[in-house]
Amino acid sequence: MRIQRAAPGQDILRGRVAVVTGSSRGLGFAMARVLGLHGATVVLAARSGDDVAAAVRRLLDEGIAASGRRCDTAELADVEALRDEAVARGTLDIWVNNAGTSGVYGPTASTPADDFTRVVRTNILGTFHGSRVALPVFLGQGHGDLVNLYGQGDRGPVALQNAYASSKRWVRQFTETLRLETKGTGVRVHGMNPGLVETALLARVRSQPGYQQRLGGLQVVVGLWGQNAGEAALPIVDLVTSDHPEFRFLTKRRMVAHGLRSVLAGRLRRVNRMPLDVTVVEPAAPPRSGGGESP
């Protein structure tokens, strides 16, 4: 899909209130900022109240109408309170389910169960909770834009990243179903896959023992196709002002064009590569087989 980017400074979102989850830093903050720069009142949310407060201050200093609150999107009550924060601003027009997390790199058979659960709670439950609280408001007023963030794996399996990839596959299916359920209501449901974004989520990788050496090529891949958060956030404005169902950065044409520009810009040189912080996580011991006394 190709969309036309709105010119910076246009107040095309004046009067709209937008919620962006996971927005104290990185892509979420960048999306909140670009929505605000185009006139929207933005409501930020993240699990750290201090981080949210700091992010809100940054936007206020730029003249953007902003507020925020601590919110764990895996907790429905937190997300409902976030909705109420937005509605208190007068309306709720845009909701972006951006909060997400990655899993430990390595095979599913030795993935720590609590790590897989953590990914499910954030990427799946968080997306459901945000959609569940925003859609009734949108449907009641006959308009609104819901944006769910896709990611690697949304169109097929990705070995050694099963928790994250399968969660994004779920988000795509969930989003496409919502689109069918809201057809003809005035509510628009979009998916957005920003591609590789140079944020802490990408740079700080946790790996199972023996698999960390396979991550060496990640810096090259990011050098070819990575974007900074500000660049990756720009299409959000055009998405919420159009009927386009989704935006995907890494189309074949963009991969070739962006890759060539990256080579010419010297982004593959070692000195210019994104720093990569890999933490090795020991897997939990497998349960013992055999019988035992019943409790």
Summary of the structure (lengths in Angstrom):
residues: 295
radius of gyration: 19.8
end to end distance: 57.5
largest distance: 69.7
contacts: 979
relative contact order: 0.14
helix: 45%
strand: 16%
